[in-house]
Amino acid sequence: MAHSWCWALLACCALLLDLSQQQQDGLSGPSGSGPSAPDNNNNGGAAEGDLDCQCVPYFLCDPNNTIIDNGQGLIDVRSSVPQCAGEIEVCCRLPASASSTPSPAPTPDYPDPEPQPQPDPSPQPQPYPEPQPQPNQNTVIVPQAGCGVKRMQQTSLRILTTDGAPDDTATFFAEFPWMLAVLLEERVGDARPLNRFKCGASLITRSVALTAAHCIIGQEPSALKVRAGEWDTQGRSEPLSHQDRGVVAVVVHPEYRPGPLFNDVALIFLDRPFDLADNVDTVCLPDPGQQFDGSRCFATGWGRDSFGSTGAYQKILRKVELPIVPNAECQARLRQTRLGAFFRLHSSFVCAGGEADRDTCQGDGGGPLVCPLPQDPSRYAQVGVVAWGIGCGEDSNPAVYGSVPYAMNWITSQIQQQQQQ
C-alpha cells in the first residue's frame, strides 16, 4: 500500500514538472492550443503571426504599426532657402537685452536692387553717362499678346558653364515673364529690412500668384512681398526693372496635408495688380483635369544645383526641360526608391523628369512647371507647382509637382470669390 502511494506521488510530481517546463518553453498548457509566437516587437511593428502584416524597413512603419504609403517623412521637400547656413544651427530669437544694441545686419540673401542715396558733400565732375538699355531695344521679342507667351532672345548673349561650354539651364532676361519670387521681409533690430527669398511662384492673373502651400502656410500676409520681372538676383543692371507688390491674403488649399504634401497649392492675392511689360506677364491655366502626358515642359527657379549642404543657390533664373511622366509610371518608379513597394501616388500630384542631372531641387519649391498648350504650342500653361522629390537629378526618379489641372476648380472659385469681395 505504501509502495503504491509512493508511485502515485512520483507520477504527480512528474506531471507538475512537465507543466512547469511547458510554461517556461512558451507553450500554451493543457488546453493544447499550441505554441505562441515570441514577442519580437519591442521596437514597434505588428506581430509576426499577423496575416495582415509584412516585413518592411523600419522607416516605412509609422507609430501606429502601419506601412507608410504616402511618403510622409521620406520625401525631400523642395522648400526655400534655410535661415541658417550650418547643418546643426537653428534660428533663435534674440534676447531682449540685445534689441537695444543690435549687431550689424547680415548681407541679404535676396538684396533689393534699388540703390540707396549716398550723401555727397563736395560735388565731383560727372563722367559722360553711358547709354541705358531701353524697352524693346536689344532685349527680348514678344511674339504675340496674351498669356503664356515665352519670350524670344534678340541678342546673341550666351551664358557659359565654368568649363566654357554653353549652359542650357541658364535663362535669358525675361524668357519666362510669369516667374515670381516670394520674399519674406525680416528686420533685425533697427537695421534696414531684409528681403529673404522664400520660394518661387507664378503670375496667373495680374493680381493673383500661384505657389506651393508648403512654402507659405502660417506666414503673415503683411510680411510677404511678391516680385515680378526678376532675373539676376544679385545684379542691378537688367534692361527692365522688377516690380514689387504687397500681399493682402494667402489662401491654402483646404485639403492640403503637410506631411505627404497632398494638394500642395496656394494662392497669393496682391495689394494691387502688376503692370504687364516685356518682363512681366501671366501664364495660361489648363482646363480642369487636362492631361499633358508625354509633353516636354519647363520648370524654372533659383534653387540649388544639388540636394544638401553642398548645393549652391543660383544667381540667375534657371530652367530645365523635362518630360511629363504618367502617374502610373511615376508611382512604379518611385516604389523603387526608399518610398517602398506600397507607396501610392496621390491624384493631386503630377510627375516630370526622371532624367539624370536634370531636375528641380531645394529652393525651387512653389515655382511653375509649364507645358505647351496642345491647341497652341506657342503658348504655355502651368501644369505643376514644384513640391518634392527623392534627391535631385537622380536617374529614373521623377520629381513630383502639385497638379494644377487637378486644382483648377478650386483655383477658379477662389479667384471669383476674391473678385466679389
Residue pairs with C-beta under 8 A, 6 or more apart in sequence:
19 29
19 30
22 28
22 29
23 29
25 35
26 35
26 36
26 38
27 34
27 35
27 36
28 34
28 35
28 36
37 47
37 48
37 49
39 47
40 48
41 47
41 48
43 58
44 58
44 61
44 63
44 65
45 53
45 58
45 61
45 65
46 52
46 53
46 65
47 53
53 65
54 67
56 67
56 340
56 342
57 338
57 340
59 68
59 73
59 74
59 338
60 67
60 68
60 74
60 340
60 342
61 67
61 68
62 68
62 72
67 340
67 342
68 74
68 340
68 342
69 340
69 342
69 343
69 344
70 259
70 260
70 262
70 343
70 344
70 346
71 260
71 261
71 334
71 339
71 343
71 388
72 259
72 260
73 259
74 338
74 339
75 260
75 261
75 339
75 388
75 389
75 390
75 400
76 307
76 362
76 388
76 389
76 390
76 391
76 392
77 214
77 261
77 365
77 387
77 388
78 303
78 360
78 361
78 362
78 363
78 364
78 365
78 386
78 387
78 388
78 389
78 399
79 199
79 214
79 215
79 362
79 363
79 365
80 197
80 198
80 199
80 215
80 363
80 365
80 366
81 109
81 196
81 197
81 198
81 313
81 363
83 91
83 196
84 90
84 91
87 309
94 102
94 188
94 189
98 189
99 189
101 189
102 188
102 189
102 190
102 191
103 188
103 189
104 191
105 188
105 189
105 191
105 192
105 194
106 188
106 194
108 194
108 195
108 196
109 194
109 196
109 197
110 181
110 183
110 194
110 195
110 196
110 197
110 233
111 195
111 233
111 234
112 195
113 235
113 236
113 241
113 242
115 236
133 139
133 239
133 240
134 239
135 239
135 240
135 277
135 278
136 278
137 239
138 154
138 155
138 239
139 154
139 155
139 173
139 174
139 239
139 240
139 278
140 151
140 152
140 153
140 154
140 172
140 173
140 174
140 175
140 278
140 279
141 151
141 152
141 153
141 154
142 149
142 151
142 152
142 278
143 149
143 152
143 378
144 378
146 284
146 379
147 281
147 282
147 283
147 284
147 285
147 379
148 178
148 282
148 283
148 284
148 370
148 373
148 379
148 380
148 381
149 177
149 281
149 378
149 379
149 380
150 175
150 176
150 380
151 172
151 174
151 175
151 176
151 177
151 278
151 279
153 172
153 175
155 172
157 172
158 166
158 167
159 166
159 167
159 170
159 172
159 316
160 166
160 167
161 167
169 318
169 319
169 320
170 316
170 318
170 319
171 231
171 300
171 316
171 317
171 318
171 319
173 231
173 238
173 239
173 240
173 279
174 229
174 231
174 239
174 240
174 278
174 279
175 317
175 319
176 298
176 300
176 317
176 319
176 368
176 370
177 203
177 228
177 229
177 277
177 278
177 279
177 280
177 281
178 202
178 203
178 204
178 281
178 282
178 283
178 368
178 370
178 382
179 200
179 202
179 228
179 230
179 300
179 317
179 367
179 368
180 200
180 201
180 202
180 203
180 209
180 211
180 226
180 227
180 228
180 230
181 197
181 200
181 201
181 226
181 227
181 230
181 233
181 302
182 197
182 198
182 199
182 200
182 201
182 209
182 211
182 215
182 216
182 224
182 225
182 226
182 227
182 268
182 366
183 195
183 196
183 197
183 198
183 224
183 225
183 226
183 227
184 195
184 196
184 197
184 198
184 219
184 223
184 224
184 225
185 193
185 194
185 195
185 196
185 223
185 224
185 225
186 193
186 194
186 196
186 223
187 193
187 194
188 194
195 225
195 227
197 233
197 302
197 363
198 215
198 216
198 219
198 224
198 366
199 211
199 212
199 215
199 216
199 363
199 365
199 366
199 367
200 211
200 300
200 301
200 302
200 303
200 364
200 365
200 366
200 367
200 368
200 386
201 209
201 210
201 211
201 215
201 226
201 268
201 366
201 367
201 368
202 209
202 210
202 211
202 283
202 367
202 368
202 370
202 382
202 385
203 209
203 228
203 274
203 280
203 281
203 282
203 283
204 210
204 282
204 283
204 285
204 382
204 411
205 273
205 282
205 415
206 273
206 274
206 276
206 282
207 245
207 269
207 270
207 272
207 273
207 274
208 267
208 268
208 269
208 270
208 415
208 418
209 226
209 267
209 268
209 270
210 265
210 266
210 267
210 268
210 368
210 382
210 385
210 404
210 411
211 265
211 266
211 267
211 268
211 366
211 385
212 264
212 265
212 266
212 365
212 366
212 385
212 386
212 387
212 402
213 252
213 253
213 256
213 261
213 263
213 264
213 265
213 266
213 402
214 256
214 258
214 261
214 264
214 365
214 387
215 266
215 365
215 366
216 224
216 250
216 252
216 266
216 268
216 366
217 252
217 256
217 258
217 266
219 250
221 247
221 248
221 249
221 250
222 246
222 247
224 246
224 247
224 250
224 268
225 244
225 245
225 246
225 247
226 244
226 245
226 246
226 247
226 268
226 270
227 242
227 243
227 244
227 245
228 242
228 243
228 245
228 274
228 279
228 280
229 240
229 241
229 242
229 243
229 277
229 279
229 280
230 242
230 317
231 238
231 279
231 316
231 317
232 238
232 315
232 316
233 302
233 314
233 315
233 316
234 315
235 315
238 279
239 279
240 277
240 278
240 279
242 279
243 274
243 275
243 277
243 280
245 270
245 271
245 272
245 274
246 270
246 271
246 272
247 268
247 269
247 270
247 271
248 269
248 270
248 271
249 268
249 269
249 418
250 266
250 267
250 268
250 269
251 266
251 267
251 269
251 414
252 266
253 263
253 264
253 265
253 266
253 407
253 410
254 263
254 410
255 262
255 263
255 348
256 262
256 263
256 264
256 265
256 266
257 263
260 346
261 387
261 388
261 400
261 402
262 346
262 348
262 349
263 348
263 402
263 406
263 407
264 348
264 385
264 387
264 388
264 402
265 385
265 402
265 404
265 407
265 410
265 411
267 411
267 414
267 415
269 418
274 280
276 282
283 368
283 370
283 380
283 381
283 382
284 373
284 379
284 380
284 381
284 382
285 381
285 382
285 404
285 408
285 411
286 292
286 381
286 382
286 383
286 404
286 405
286 408
287 405
287 408
288 405
288 406
288 408
288 409
289 405
289 406
289 408
290 381
290 405
291 405
292 324
292 350
292 371
292 374
292 383
292 405
293 324
293 325
293 326
294 323
294 324
294 326
295 323
295 324
295 371
295 372
295 383
296 321
296 322
296 323
296 371
296 372
297 321
297 322
297 323
297 324
297 352
297 369
297 370
297 371
297 372
297 383
298 319
298 320
298 321
298 322
298 369
298 370
298 371
298 380
299 319
299 320
299 322
299 352
299 360
299 364
299 367
299 368
299 369
299 370
299 384
299 386
299 399
299 401
300 317
300 318
300 319
300 320
300 364
300 367
300 368
300 370
301 314
301 317
301 318
301 360
301 363
301 364
301 367
301 386
302 313
302 314
302 315
302 316
302 317
302 318
302 363
302 364
303 313
303 314
303 318
303 360
303 361
303 362
303 363
303 364
303 365
303 367
304 311
304 312
304 313
304 314
304 361
304 362
304 363
304 392
305 311
305 312
305 314
305 361
305 392
306 361
306 392
306 393
307 361
307 362
307 391
307 392
308 362
311 361
311 362
311 392
313 363
320 353
320 358
320 359
320 360
321 358
322 352
322 353
322 355
322 358
322 359
322 369
322 399
323 352
323 353
323 354
323 355
324 350
324 351
324 352
324 371
324 383
325 333
325 351
325 352
325 353
325 354
325 398
326 351
327 345
327 347
327 349
327 350
327 351
329 351
330 345
330 349
330 351
330 354
330 398
330 400
331 343
331 344
331 345
333 354
333 396
333 397
333 398
334 343
334 345
334 390
334 397
334 398
334 400
335 341
335 342
335 343
336 396
337 390
337 397
338 390
339 390
345 351
345 400
347 403
347 406
348 402
348 403
348 406
348 407
349 387
349 400
349 401
349 402
349 403
350 369
350 383
350 384
350 400
350 401
350 402
350 403
350 404
350 405
350 406
351 398
351 399
351 400
351 401
352 369
352 383
352 384
352 398
352 399
352 401
353 359
353 360
353 389
353 397
353 398
353 399
354 395
354 396
354 397
354 398
355 395
356 393
356 394
356 395
357 393
358 393
359 389
359 392
359 393
359 394
359 399
360 367
360 386
360 389
360 392
360 399
361 389
361 392
361 393
362 392
364 386
365 386
365 387
366 385
366 386
367 385
367 386
368 382
368 384
368 385
368 386
369 382
369 383
369 384
369 385
369 386
369 401
370 380
370 381
370 382
370 383
371 380
371 381
371 383
372 378
372 379
372 380
372 381
373 379
373 380
373 381
381 404
382 404
383 401
383 403
383 404
383 405
384 401
384 402
384 403
384 404
385 401
385 402
385 404
386 399
386 401
387 400
387 401
387 402
388 399
388 400
389 397
389 398
389 399
389 400
390 397
391 397
404 411
